[in-house]
Amino acid sequence: MAKPLTDGERRKQISVRGLAGLGDVAEVRKSFNRHLHFTLVKDRNVATRRDYYLALAHTVRDHLVGRWIRTQQRYYERDPKRIYYLSLEFYMGRTLQNTMVNLGLQNACDEAIYQLGLDLEELEEIEEDAGLGNGGLGRLAACFLDSMATLGLAAYGYGIRYEFGIFNQKIVNGWQVEEADDWLRYGNPWEKARPEYMLPVHFYGRVEHSPEGVRWLDTQVVLAMPYDTPVPGYKNDTVNTMRLWSAKAPNDFKLHDFNVGGYIEAVLDRNLAENISRVLYPNDNFFEGKELRLKQEYFVVAATLQDIIRRFKSSKFGCRDPVRTSFETFPDKVAIQLNDTHPALAIPELMRILVDVEKVDWDKAWEITKKTCAYTNHTVLPEALERWPVSMFEKLLPRHLDIIYAINQRHLDHVAALFPGDVDRLRRMSVIEEGDCKRINMAHLCVIGSHAVNGVARIHSEIVRQSVFKDFYELEPEKFQNKTNGITPRRWLLLCNPGLAETIVERLGEGFLTDLSQLKKLLPLVGDEALIRDVAQVKQENKVKFSAFLEKQYGVKVNPSSMFDVHVKRIHEYKRQLLNCLHVVTLYNRIKKDPAQAFVPRTVMIGGKAAPGYHMAKKIIKLVTSIGDIVNHDPIVGDRLKVIFLENYRVSLAEKVIPAADLSQQISTAGTEASGTGNMKFMLNGALTIGTMDGANVEMAEEAGAENLFIFGLRVEDVEALDQKGYNAREYYDRLPELRQAVDQINSGFFSPREPDCFKDVVDMLLNHDRFKVFADYEAYVACQARVDQLYRNPKEWTKKVIRNIACSGKFSSDRTITEYARDIWGAEPPALQAPPPSLPRD
């Protein structure tokens, strides 16, 4: 087989990035050499690969700063409504290639680096992922930042600069082992510290009521140091800001409290304050009520709100316009989006500033707060909902507890007036949950304190209205909306799959990159022989490339002509990696039973991290690796079936595996996955989906036609009916011989001969307390997988379905999502106008 073009060679042919002007190339080379010279310290005259990477990063960064300064200057002068996206997570991945793509610099850099005898792809691999997120919620925030900049919105991402992001996952003897992610070890060329904007954040203390008002006294102070990262729009000269806060102890920390001779101890204790921004909590869809986490949530909110108010007051209008000393216009100039309940304290904190500090009267302050804030719900799983003990608030944030009580009292008075005597409704709708341990329900606080509440896919928003917040929906139906998630086509097509991007550009031009709905124009070409050939060829090249990566990285050889069946996402029972395992074991048993039969060869790849404290999720990883150990070494199976666990799944690995996938597994129990976004990435990159009618799968099937996805299993109504009737796993186990065989093998230690009891607890869960009904969908899933095999045997028909899917994936751009947020929630129409082109002075 002809060796495929490298991405670098292909890029030289790609019109998407514009031809590299000779001037650009010469300038990049000159800048690169200058940076290399100055990054090399005197006592080192041999450059390392990291020196080359940093020289290139600084070269690319130089092209950002002028646009960045001009963009912020423009916002200051024109004073548009500002959008503040508050999130405890921003899962950004790598920045270098994304910046080159969005600035239209990739060709020039590629050529310049090539002329210097270096390989761009090799340099890109040196960059650490910024892993400041767990999964979907954090990656969504990153896609949203890209879209907001591309649409020219005056938007800011605000979060925490964790010193340690999501842990690195190592697999040792088949088990997950966590390693600290010291991503800042070699510095971060993309951030700029802004000590001049450092702000105090208060904790603990006591509340004093006096005629002059309320004061929060005797607090402990932690300083919030901002670090700014530029967020470039796609070829529009807009560069927005992501501002992440880092915790610093004040210099007098612990030194003023009657500390006799405890100077050394006091300095060492600075760590206590600075631990706030030390590490990302590694839970996905699970609430862990730790005090340090509550501190993180308040820390980001308190620093951010001070910043928002400073910017509101000092904006150019405010200089001559007395209106700015009044907060009347605040909601016209500021929109705050809460990414889940994690930044919910923005609501009581804004109230505290308005009422205690700015002396606005309560009702006016509440009106301003509600008009400003909006809340996005990301999950319906009860174990994920944040419910903080009142006792913790009492100690850490006493004033905020007072404010929450007052908010709740007024809210309950309002409900009681509308539903007299309905005490159960009051109990259900209260922000305070009574019981052994009184708790604050943060989701209720968000719903009450926001003017808009949205789910993240149509089916999810329906569940939010009809179930999770049913009472609140009956009270204020107009508050509830849907905003189906999306992904940025810059990172998730142009950057990660240049071959497919070029194939599309040849047919449609470049417009689809900022208006993904244009992919519809591929529909008339579904039967086009040349397009079918090109799409199939790009997929094959991506598979060959990923196979080479797997062999180099993990020493595993896979057959690139086998079906790449990919299941990558966080490991969680509701995502049902176990259902995939049962199918793999079933395939294995069929091959063993009749080795002469013709099987479609498959490489099953499963990847994802398990929360360190989630025992069952860690067992699931061990099961996958154990099945792999048996299957991959069985000579009868040969290369017809391989099972690979993809270690340390992260953004940069997703960018490699997604373009190579044939089959995308999206198999959560109907009604559990709020949306999913991986599903959209696979669709856009030419994989077909096997999935349940859950999350955004429903809308994917609607866009492409259900016959162009492999849809199986219980619908939400069926799951509810089963719950009513009582789910009995044993009845499936007894009725289905292949299921029984697979379960018995797992239970008996067939896949864990050295520890025969290893998976007994997994099987016990599946048989006796499986909330996610794995067995109920087994039969339909295995039958559906047989239809996948059947279609894969006909490459041309398979590829036609692939093209249909790509053509219908336009709805799932985060540009569309953000346009809807801007119009329906933020009241900030994206400016159609492009920013004026820069006149870049060059030294």
C-alpha positions in Angstrom: 0.0 0.0 0.0 1.3 3.5 -0.9 2.6 5.3 2.1 0.0 8.0 3.0 1.0 11.7 2.9 1.9 13.1 6.3 -0.3 15.8 7.6 2.5 18.2 6.9 2.8 17.2 3.2 -0.9 17.3 2.8 -1.1 20.8 4.4 1.1 22.1 1.6 -1.7 21.2 -0.8 -4.5 22.6 1.2 -6.2 25.7 0.0 -8.0 26.0 3.4 -5.1 27.6 5.0 -4.3 29.9 2.1 -1.0 29.7 0.2 1.9 30.6 2.5 3.3 33.8 1.1 7.1 33.9 0.8 7.2 37.0 3.0 5.2 35.1 5.8 7.6 32.2 5.6 10.7 34.4 5.8 9.2 36.4 8.7 8.3 33.3 10.6 11.9 31.9 10.1 13.4 35.2 11.3 11.2 35.4 14.3 11.8 31.8 15.2 15.5 32.2 15.0 15.4 35.3 17.2 13.3 33.5 19.8 15.5 30.5 19.7 18.6 32.7 20.3 17.0 34.4 23.3 15.5 31.3 24.9 18.8 29.5 24.9 20.6 30.5 28.1 24.3 31.4 27.9 25.6 28.1 29.3 23.7 26.0 26.7 24.5 26.2 23.0 22.7 23.0 22.0 18.9 23.4 21.4 16.6 20.7 22.6 13.3 19.8 20.9 11.5 21.7 23.7 13.6 24.8 22.9 12.4 24.5 19.3 8.8 24.1 20.4 9.0 27.2 22.7 10.6 29.3 20.0 7.7 28.4 17.6 5.1 29.0 20.3 6.6 32.5 21.0 6.7 33.2 17.3 3.0 32.3 16.9 2.2 34.2 20.1 3.8 37.4 18.6 1.1 37.3 15.9 -1.6 37.2 18.6 -0.7 40.1 20.8 -1.4 42.9 18.4 -4.9 41.5 17.7 -5.4 40.8 21.3 -4.7 44.3 22.5 -6.7 45.8 19.6 -9.7 43.6 20.4 -9.8 44.6 24.1 -9.3 48.3 23.1 -12.3 48.0 20.7 -14.5 46.5 23.5 -13.4 49.4 25.8 -14.3 52.0 23.2 -17.6 50.5 21.9 -18.7 49.1 25.2 -20.7 46.1 23.9 -22.7 43.8 26.3 -20.1 41.5 27.8 -20.6 37.8 28.2 -19.0 36.1 31.2 -18.8 32.3 31.0 -18.1 31.0 34.5 -16.9 27.5 34.7 -14.8 25.4 37.2 -13.4 23.6 34.1 -11.9 24.5 30.8 -10.6 21.4 29.0 -8.5 23.3 26.4 -6.0 20.6 25.2 -3.1 22.0 23.2 -2.9 25.6 22.0 -0.2 25.8 19.4 -1.9 24.2 16.4 -5.2 25.7 17.2 -3.7 29.2 17.2 -1.9 28.6 13.9 -5.2 27.4 12.4 -7.3 30.3 13.6 -4.7 32.9 12.6 -4.2 31.3 9.1 -0.5 30.7 9.9 -0.2 27.0 9.7 1.2 26.9 6.1 3.8 29.5 6.7 4.9 27.9 10.0 5.0 24.4 8.3 7.2 25.7 5.5 9.5 27.7 7.7 10.0 24.9 10.2 10.6 22.5 7.3 13.2 24.8 5.8 15.0 24.8 9.2 15.2 21.0 9.0 12.5 20.4 11.6 9.2 18.6 11.7 6.1 20.7 12.8 4.1 17.6 14.0 7.0 16.5 16.1 7.2 20.0 17.8 3.4 20.0 18.3 3.7 16.7 20.3 5.9 18.4 22.9 3.2 20.6 24.2 1.4 19.4 27.3 -2.4 19.3 27.2 -4.1 22.0 29.4 -6.2 19.4 31.1 -8.2 21.7 33.4 -11.4 19.6 33.0 -12.8 16.2 33.4 -14.8 15.6 30.2 -17.8 16.9 28.4 -18.6 19.9 30.6 -15.0 21.3 30.5 -14.5 20.6 26.8 -17.8 22.3 26.0 -16.5 25.4 27.7 -13.4 25.3 25.5 -15.5 24.9 22.3 -17.8 27.8 23.4 -14.8 30.1 23.9 -13.7 29.3 20.3 -17.1 30.0 18.9 -17.7 33.2 20.9 -14.4 34.6 19.6 -15.2 33.4 16.0 -18.6 35.1 16.3 -17.0 38.3 17.6 -18.8 38.4 20.9 -17.2 40.4 23.7 -16.8 37.2 25.8 -14.6 36.2 28.7 -14.0 32.7 30.1 -13.4 32.7 33.9 -12.1 29.8 35.9 -9.3 28.4 38.0 -5.7 28.0 37.0 -5.2 24.6 38.6 -1.5 23.7 39.2 -2.5 20.1 38.6 -5.1 19.2 36.0 -6.9 15.9 35.4 -4.5 13.1 36.5 -2.4 11.2 33.9 -3.6 7.6 33.7 -1.2 4.8 33.7 -2.3 1.2 33.3 -0.3 -1.2 35.5 -1.2 -4.9 35.5 -4.5 -3.9 33.9 -5.5 -1.4 36.7 -5.7 2.3 36.5 -3.0 4.2 38.4 -3.1 8.0 38.8 -0.1 10.3 38.3 -0.1 14.0 39.0 -0.4 16.2 35.9 2.4 18.7 36.4 1.5 20.5 33.2 3.2 23.8 34.2 6.6 22.1 34.9 8.2 23.7 31.8 6.2 26.9 31.9 3.2 27.9 29.8 4.0 30.2 26.9 0.3 31.0 26.2 -0.5 32.6 29.5 0.3 36.1 30.8 0.2 36.8 34.6 -1.6 40.1 35.4 -0.5 40.9 39.0 -1.8 44.4 38.6 -5.4 43.0 38.7 -4.8 40.8 41.8 -7.9 40.8 44.1 -8.7 39.8 47.6 -11.2 36.9 48.4 -12.6 36.5 51.9 -13.4 33.4 53.9 -14.7 32.5 57.4 -15.3 35.4 59.8 -18.6 36.6 61.3 -21.5 38.8 60.3 -22.4 42.1 62.1 -25.7 43.9 61.7 -25.8 47.6 62.3 -27.9 50.6 61.4 -25.4 51.4 58.6 -26.0 47.9 57.1 -24.4 44.5 57.3 -20.7 43.9 57.6 -18.7 40.7 57.1 -15.8 40.9 59.6 -12.7 39.1 60.8 -12.3 37.2 57.6 -9.3 35.3 56.3 -8.0 36.8 53.0 -6.6 34.9 50.0 -5.4 36.8 47.0 -6.6 35.9 43.5 -3.9 36.4 40.8 -5.2 36.4 37.3 -3.5 34.7 34.4 -4.8 35.6 30.9 -4.8 33.3 27.9 -5.7 34.6 24.4 -8.6 33.0 22.6 -8.4 33.7 18.9 -11.5 33.6 16.6 -11.2 31.9 13.2 -9.5 34.3 10.8 -11.5 37.4 12.0 -8.8 39.3 14.0 -10.8 38.9 17.2 -8.8 37.7 20.2 -10.8 37.2 23.4 -9.5 36.4 26.9 -9.8 33.4 29.2 -8.8 34.6 32.7 -7.9 31.9 35.2 -7.3 32.7 38.9 -4.5 31.4 41.0 -4.5 31.6 44.8 -1.7 33.5 46.6 -1.3 34.0 50.3 -1.0 37.7 51.4 2.4 38.6 52.7 1.1 39.1 56.2 -0.6 35.7 56.1 -0.7 34.2 59.7 1.9 36.7 60.8 -0.4 39.1 62.6 -2.2 36.7 64.9 -0.1 37.0 68.1 2.5 34.7 66.5 5.3 34.5 69.0 8.3 33.1 67.3 6.2 31.1 64.9 7.6 32.9 61.8 8.8 29.8 59.9 5.5 28.0 60.6 3.6 31.0 59.5 5.4 31.1 56.2 5.0 27.4 55.6 1.3 27.8 56.3 1.0 30.0 53.2 0.4 26.7 51.4 -2.9 26.3 53.2 -4.2 29.4 51.3 -2.5 28.5 48.0 -3.9 25.0 48.0 -7.2 26.5 46.7 -5.9 26.4 43.1 -3.7 23.4 43.5 -5.7 20.6 41.9 -8.8 19.9 39.8 -11.3 17.6 41.5 -11.3 14.5 39.2 -15.0 13.6 39.5 -17.3 13.5 36.5 -21.0 13.5 37.2 -20.4 13.0 40.9 -20.7 15.4 43.9 -18.0 15.2 46.6 -18.8 17.6 49.4 -15.3 18.6 50.4 -14.6 22.0 52.0 -11.7 22.6 49.6 -14.0 22.3 46.7 -16.5 24.8 48.2 -13.5 27.1 48.6 -12.6 26.7 45.0 -16.2 27.5 43.9 -16.3 30.7 46.0 -12.8 31.7 45.1 -13.5 31.8 41.3 -16.9 33.5 41.8 -15.7 36.2 44.2 -12.6 37.2 42.2 -14.6 37.2 38.9 -17.5 39.3 40.2 -15.1 42.0 41.5 -13.5 42.0 38.0 -16.9 42.2 36.2 -18.0 45.1 38.4 -14.6 46.9 38.0 -15.0 46.6 34.2 -18.6 47.7 34.3 -17.7 50.8 36.3 -14.6 51.8 34.4 -15.8 51.2 30.9 -15.4 54.3 28.7 -19.1 55.3 28.9 -18.8 55.4 32.6 -16.1 58.1 32.5 -18.6 60.8 31.6 -21.8 59.0 32.0 -23.2 59.1 35.6 -25.4 56.1 34.6 -22.4 53.9 35.5 -22.5 54.7 39.2 -26.0 53.2 39.1 -26.4 49.5 38.6 -29.7 50.0 36.8 -28.1 49.2 33.5 -26.0 46.3 34.8 -28.0 43.5 33.1 -27.9 45.5 29.8 -24.1 45.4 29.9 -23.4 42.1 31.6 -24.5 38.5 31.1 -23.2 35.8 33.4 -23.6 32.1 32.3 -23.2 29.5 35.0 -21.8 26.3 33.6 -23.6 23.8 35.8 -24.1 24.7 39.6 -20.4 24.8 40.4 -20.4 28.7 40.1 -23.8 29.0 41.7 -22.4 31.2 44.5 -22.3 34.0 41.9 -26.0 34.6 42.8 -25.6 35.2 46.5 -22.2 36.9 45.9 -23.7 39.4 43.5 -26.5 40.1 46.0 -23.9 40.6 48.7 -22.0 43.2 46.7 -25.1 45.0 45.5 -26.8 45.1 48.9 -23.9 45.3 51.4 -21.3 47.2 49.4 -23.2 49.2 46.8 -26.2 49.8 49.1 -28.8 48.8 46.5 -32.1 47.9 48.1 -32.9 44.2 48.2 -35.7 44.0 45.6 -33.8 46.0 43.1 -30.7 43.9 43.7 -32.6 40.7 43.2 -34.1 42.0 39.9 -30.6 42.9 38.7 -29.2 39.5 39.8 -31.9 37.5 38.1 -31.7 39.5 34.8 -27.9 39.0 34.8 -27.5 35.3 35.6 -28.5 32.3 33.6 -27.9 28.6 34.4 -27.1 25.6 32.3 -28.0 22.2 33.7 -25.7 19.3 32.7 -27.0 16.2 34.4 -30.1 14.5 35.8 -28.2 11.9 37.9 -29.1 12.6 41.5 -25.6 11.7 42.8 -24.2 14.6 40.7 -26.3 17.3 42.2 -24.5 19.7 44.5 -26.0 19.7 48.0 -23.7 21.5 50.5 -24.1 21.0 54.3 -25.5 24.2 55.9 -22.9 23.7 58.7 -20.0 24.1 56.2 -21.5 27.4 54.9 -22.1 28.6 58.4 -18.3 28.3 59.0 -16.9 29.3 55.6 -19.4 31.8 54.2 -21.6 33.0 57.0 -22.9 36.1 55.1 -23.8 34.0 52.0 -25.8 31.6 54.2 -27.8 34.6 55.5 -28.4 35.8 51.9 -29.5 32.3 50.8 -31.9 32.0 53.7 -33.4 35.4 52.7 -33.7 34.4 49.0 -35.3 31.1 50.0 -37.8 32.8 52.4 -39.1 35.2 49.7 -39.2 32.4 47.2 -41.3 30.1 49.5 -43.6 33.0 50.4 -44.3 33.5 46.7 -44.9 29.7 46.2 -47.2 29.6 49.3 -49.3 32.5 48.0 -49.8 30.6 44.7 -50.4 27.2 46.2 -52.0 27.7 49.6 -51.7 24.8 52.0 -49.4 22.7 49.6 -46.7 22.1 52.2 -45.2 19.2 50.2 -44.6 21.5 47.3 -42.9 24.0 49.6 -40.6 21.2 50.8 -39.8 20.0 47.3 -39.1 23.5 46.1 -37.0 24.8 49.0 -33.3 25.7 48.6 -32.8 24.3 52.0 -33.3 20.5 52.4 -34.3 19.6 55.9 -33.1 16.3 57.5 -30.3 14.9 59.7 -27.9 17.2 57.9 -29.5 20.4 56.6 -28.3 21.0 53.0 -28.3 23.7 50.4 -29.6 22.5 47.0 -27.5 24.6 44.6 -29.6 23.7 41.6 -32.7 25.2 43.2 -30.7 28.3 44.0 -29.6 28.5 40.4 -33.2 28.1 39.0 -34.6 30.7 41.4 -31.7 33.2 40.8 -31.6 33.0 37.0 -33.8 34.4 34.2 -33.0 31.4 32.0 -32.4 27.8 32.7 -31.4 25.4 29.8 -30.7 21.8 29.2 -28.1 20.7 26.6 -30.1 18.6 24.2 -33.8 18.5 23.4 -34.6 15.2 25.2 -32.5 16.4 28.3 -34.3 19.8 28.4 -37.6 17.9 28.3 -36.5 15.7 31.2 -35.4 18.9 33.1 -38.9 20.4 32.6 -41.0 17.3 33.2 -39.0 15.7 36.0 -35.9 17.3 37.6 -37.4 20.9 37.9 -41.1 20.0 37.3 -42.4 22.2 40.1 -40.2 25.2 39.0 -41.4 24.7 35.4 -45.0 24.9 36.5 -44.2 28.2 38.3 -42.3 29.9 35.5 -42.4 27.9 32.2 -41.0 30.8 30.2 -37.7 30.4 32.1 -36.9 27.0 30.7 -35.1 26.5 27.3 -33.1 24.1 25.3 -29.7 24.8 23.8 -28.4 21.6 22.1 -24.6 21.4 22.6 -22.1 21.7 19.7 -18.4 21.4 18.9 -16.0 23.7 17.2 -15.4 22.6 13.6 -12.0 24.3 13.7 -10.4 21.9 16.2 -12.7 19.0 15.5 -12.4 18.9 11.7 -9.9 21.3 10.2 -7.2 20.7 12.9 -7.6 17.0 13.6 -8.7 15.8 10.1 -7.0 18.0 7.4 -7.6 15.2 4.8 -11.3 15.2 5.2 -11.4 19.0 5.5 -9.6 19.3 2.1 -11.9 16.7 0.5 -14.9 18.9 1.6 -13.2 22.2 0.6 -12.7 20.8 -3.0 -16.4 20.4 -3.3 -17.8 23.3 -1.2 -15.1 25.9 -0.7 -14.2 27.1 2.8 -17.5 28.7 3.9 -18.6 25.7 5.9 -15.8 26.2 8.5 -17.7 29.2 9.9 -21.2 28.0 8.7 -21.3 24.3 9.2 -24.9 24.1 7.9 -23.3 24.4 4.4 -22.3 20.7 4.8 -25.9 20.0 3.6 -24.6 20.8 0.1 -22.9 17.5 0.2 -26.2 15.6 0.1 -26.6 15.7 -3.7 -23.1 14.2 -3.9 -23.8 11.1 -1.8 -23.7 8.9 -4.8 -20.7 10.7 -6.4 -18.0 8.0 -7.2 -15.1 10.4 -6.7 -16.4 11.7 -3.4 -17.0 8.1 -2.2 -13.5 7.2 -3.2 -11.9 10.3 -1.5 -13.8 9.9 1.8 -13.0 6.2 2.0 -9.3 6.9 1.2 -9.0 9.7 3.8 -10.5 7.3 6.4 -8.1 4.6 5.5 -5.1 6.9 5.7 -6.2 8.1 9.1 -6.5 4.5 10.2 -3.0 3.6 9.0 -1.6 6.6 10.7 -3.4 5.8 14.0 -2.2 2.2 13.8 1.4 3.4 13.5 0.8 5.6 16.5 -0.6 2.7 18.5 2.4 0.5 17.6 4.9 3.2 18.4 3.2 4.3 21.6 2.0 1.0 23.1 3.7 -1.7 21.0 0.4 -3.1 19.9 -0.1 -4.1 16.3 -3.5 -3.7 14.8 -5.0 -4.5 11.4 -5.8 -1.2 9.7 -8.3 -2.9 7.4 -10.4 -4.1 10.4 -13.4 -2.1 11.6 -12.2 0.5 14.2 -14.9 0.2 16.8 -14.3 3.1 19.3 -15.8 3.8 22.7 -14.0 6.7 24.4 -15.5 8.8 27.2 -15.2 8.9 31.0 -15.7 5.4 32.6 -19.1 5.4 34.3 -21.8 2.8 34.9 -24.4 4.9 33.0 -22.2 5.1 29.9 -22.3 1.3 29.9 -18.8 0.3 28.9 -20.0 -3.0 30.4 -22.5 -3.5 27.6 -19.7 -3.1 25.1 -17.6 -5.7 27.1 -20.5 -8.2 26.9 -20.7 -7.8 23.1 -16.9 -8.3 22.8 -17.1 -11.5 24.8 -20.1 -12.7 22.7 -18.1 -12.1 19.5 -15.2 -14.0 21.0 -17.4 -16.9 21.9 -18.9 -17.0 18.4 -15.4 -17.1 16.8 -14.4 -19.9 19.1 -17.5 -21.8 18.5 -17.2 -21.7 14.7 -13.8 -20.5 13.7 -14.4 -21.3 10.0 -17.2 -18.8 9.7 -16.5 -15.5 8.0 -16.3 -12.7 10.6 -15.8 -9.0 10.0 -12.5 -8.2 11.6 -12.8 -5.6 14.5 -10.4 -3.7 16.6 -12.4 -2.6 19.6 -10.9 0.4 21.4 -12.1 1.5 24.8 -10.6 4.5 26.5 -11.4 6.9 29.4 -10.5 7.8 32.9 -12.2 6.6 36.1 -12.6 8.9 39.1 -9.9 7.7 41.6 -12.5 6.9 44.2 -15.0 5.2 41.9 -14.4 1.5 42.6 -16.7 0.1 40.0 -15.3 2.3 37.3 -11.8 1.1 38.1 -13.0 -2.5 38.0 -14.5 -1.9 34.5 -11.1 -0.8 33.3 -9.6 -4.0 34.7 -12.3 -6.0 33.0 -11.5 -4.4 29.6 -7.8 -5.1 29.9 -8.4 -8.6 31.2 -10.7 -9.5 28.2 -8.0 -8.0 26.0 -5.4 -10.3 27.5 -7.3 -13.4 26.7 -8.8 -12.4 23.3 -5.6 -10.8 21.9 -3.5 -13.9 22.6 -5.9 -16.5 21.4 -4.4 -18.0 18.2 -7.9 -19.2 17.0 -9.1 -15.6 17.0 -6.1 -14.3 15.1 -6.6 -10.7 14.0 -10.3 -11.0 13.6 -10.9 -9.5 17.0 -8.6 -7.2 19.1 -9.4 -5.3 22.3 -7.3 -2.3 23.1 -7.6 -0.1 26.2 -6.5 3.4 25.1 -4.4 4.7 28.0 -4.7 8.3 29.3 -7.5 9.4 27.0 -7.4 13.2 26.7 -8.1 16.0 24.2 -4.8 15.4 22.2 -5.6 11.6 22.0 -9.2 12.3 20.9 -7.8 14.4 18.0 -5.9 11.3 16.8 -8.4 8.5 17.4 -11.7 10.2 16.3 -10.6 10.8 12.7 -9.6 7.1 12.5 -12.9 5.6 13.9 -15.4 3.6 11.8 -17.9 3.0 14.5 -18.8 5.4 17.4 -20.3 3.9 20.5 -22.9 6.1 22.3 -24.8 3.5 24.3 -25.8 5.1 27.6 -29.2 4.1 29.1 -31.9 6.3 27.6 -32.5 9.4 29.8 -29.0 9.5 31.5 -26.6 11.2 29.1 -27.6 14.9 29.0 -26.2 15.5 25.5 -22.8 14.0 24.7 -20.4 15.9 22.4 -18.0 13.0 21.5 -21.0 11.7 19.4 -20.9 14.9 17.3 -17.2 14.7 16.8 -17.4 11.2 15.4 -20.3 12.1 13.1 -18.4 15.0 11.7 -15.3 12.9 11.1 -16.9 10.1 9.2 -17.7 7.4 11.7 -21.2 5.8 11.9 -22.9 5.8 15.3 -24.3 2.8 17.2 -26.4 4.3 20.0 -29.5 4.6 22.1 -32.1 7.3 21.8 -30.3 9.4 24.4 -28.9 12.9 24.6 -28.0 14.5 21.3 -28.1 11.0 19.5 -31.9 11.7 19.2 -31.2 14.9 17.2 -28.4 13.3 15.2 -30.9 10.6 14.1 -33.4 13.3 13.3 -30.9 15.3 11.2 -29.4 12.3 9.3 -32.4 10.0 9.3 -32.6 7.2 11.9 -31.8 4.6 9.1 -28.4 6.2 8.8 -27.5 5.5 12.4 -27.6 2.2 14.2 -30.2 2.9 16.8 -31.2 0.2 19.3 -32.6 -0.4 22.8 -35.0 1.0 25.3 -36.4 4.5 24.8 -37.0 6.8 27.8 -40.6 5.6 28.1 -39.5 2.0 28.1 -37.0 2.6 30.8 -39.8 4.3 32.9 -42.2 1.4 32.2 -39.5 -1.1 33.3 -39.0 0.9 36.5 -42.7 0.8 37.2 -42.8 -3.0 36.6 -39.5 -3.6 38.4 -36.3 -4.4 36.4 -35.3 -8.1 36.9 -31.9 -8.8 35.3 -32.2 -12.5 36.0 -35.0 -12.9 33.6 -32.6 -11.8 30.7 -29.8 -14.0 32.1 -32.1 -17.0 32.2 -33.6 -16.4 28.7 -30.5 -15.5 26.6 -27.9 -18.3 26.4 -25.1 -16.1 24.9 -25.6 -13.5 27.6 -25.5 -16.2 30.3 -22.3 -17.7 28.8 -20.6 -14.3 28.8 -21.6 -13.4 32.3 -20.6 -16.8 33.6 -17.2 -16.5 32.0 -16.6 -13.1 33.6 -17.9 -14.4 37.0 -15.9 -17.7 37.0 -12.5 -16.0 36.3 -12.2 -17.2 32.7 -10.8 -13.7 31.9 -8.9 -13.4 35.2 -7.4 -16.9 35.8 -5.0 -15.6 38.4 -7.8 -13.9 40.4 -10.9 -16.0 39.7 -13.0 -13.8 42.1 -11.9 -10.5 40.5 -15.1 -9.7 38.8 -17.7 -11.3 41.2 -18.8 -7.8 42.4 -19.3 -6.6 38.9 -21.5 -9.6 38.0 -23.3 -9.2 41.3 -24.1 -5.6 40.5 -25.3 -6.5 37.0 -27.6 -9.2 38.3 -28.9 -7.6 41.5 -28.6 -3.8 41.5 -27.9 -2.4 38.1 -29.5 1.0 37.9 -28.6 1.2 34.2 -30.2 -1.9 32.9 -27.4 -3.4 30.9 -29.0 -6.8 30.3 -32.3 -5.2 29.2 -30.5 -3.8 26.1 -28.1 -6.7 25.4 -30.2 -8.6 22.9 -31.0 -5.5 20.8 -27.4 -4.3 21.0 -25.9 -7.6 19.8 -28.5 -7.7 16.9 -27.7 -4.1 16.0 -24.0 -4.9 16.0 -24.7 -7.7 13.5 -26.3 -5.0 11.2 -23.1 -3.0 11.6 -21.1 -6.0 10.4 -23.4 -6.6 7.5 -23.1 -3.0 6.2 -19.3 -2.9 6.8 -19.0 -5.8 4.3 -20.3 -3.4 1.6 -17.7 -0.6 1.7 -19.4 1.5 -0.9 -22.8 1.5 0.9 -21.0 2.1 4.2 -19.2 5.2 2.8 -22.5 6.6 1.4 -23.9 6.5 4.9 -20.8 8.2 6.2 -21.2 11.0 3.7 -24.8 11.4 4.6 -23.9 11.7 8.3 -21.2 14.3 7.6 -23.6 16.2 5.4 -26.2 16.3 8.2 -23.8 17.2 11.1 -24.0 21.0 10.5 -26.5 21.5 13.3 -23.9 20.4 15.8 -21.5 23.3 15.5 -20.9 25.2 18.7 -21.3 28.4 16.5 -25.0 27.5 16.1 -25.3 26.8 19.9 -23.6 30.1 20.8 -25.7 32.1 18.4 -28.8 30.7 20.1 -27.4 31.5 23.6 -26.6 35.1 22.4 -30.1 35.7 21.0 -32.3 33.8 23.5 -30.5 34.2 26.8 -27.7 36.9 26.6 -29.5 39.5 24.5 -26.3 40.2 22.6 -26.6 39.7 18.8 -23.3 38.5 17.4 -21.8 41.4 15.3 -22.0 40.3 11.6 -19.2 42.7 11.1 -15.7 41.3 11.0 -13.1 43.1 13.1 -11.0 45.6 11.0 -7.8 43.9 9.7 -4.7 44.6 11.7 -1.9 46.8 10.5 0.8 44.8 12.2 3.9 46.8 12.9 7.0 44.5 12.6 10.2 45.0 14.3 
